[in-house]
Amino acid sequence: MEMNTANTAVPLDRSGDLGQPGRKLRQGWIVITTLLVATFFLEAVFAGAMLSGVGWARRAHAVAAASLIVSTLAAGVFCVVTLRHVRHGPRLGLTLLSLAAAALLQAALGALSAKGDNLTWIHVPLGVALVGLAAQAVSPARRLGAT
């Protein structure tokens, strides 16, 4: 008996295939990376408030910096481990890990500036660059699994 495979249905949802994440997974990473961008921008708002003399802003700036380092590092490690076989997954993971390292450097410069070292001139522009680097993480998140 001959089998006719020409009319065999091909499933449209290939989320179970290696290298093909489901739509929810991709949307989840888009949300995570977008929240990171927004939080890095909020960190700049706290910095501006602090430089303007707003009392609560110094503490908010410090807490946001610590939470950004931890969350970005955790997201990067999780991404590298879980998405290593997904197209654009390793790039997303490395982008997030690079962002975490840059944020750690930024926090160190900020701590030294707070102690009196003349490093604000590099701390502020690096903060601006971090917002741009965080935005770069959204692109591979949107392309997860795409060819």
PyMOL commands that set and color helices and strands:
alter all, ss='L'
color gray80, all
select helices_A, chain A and resi 23-51+57-82+89-114+120-136+138-142
alter helices_A, ss='H'
color red, helices_A
deselect
rebuild
show_as cartoon
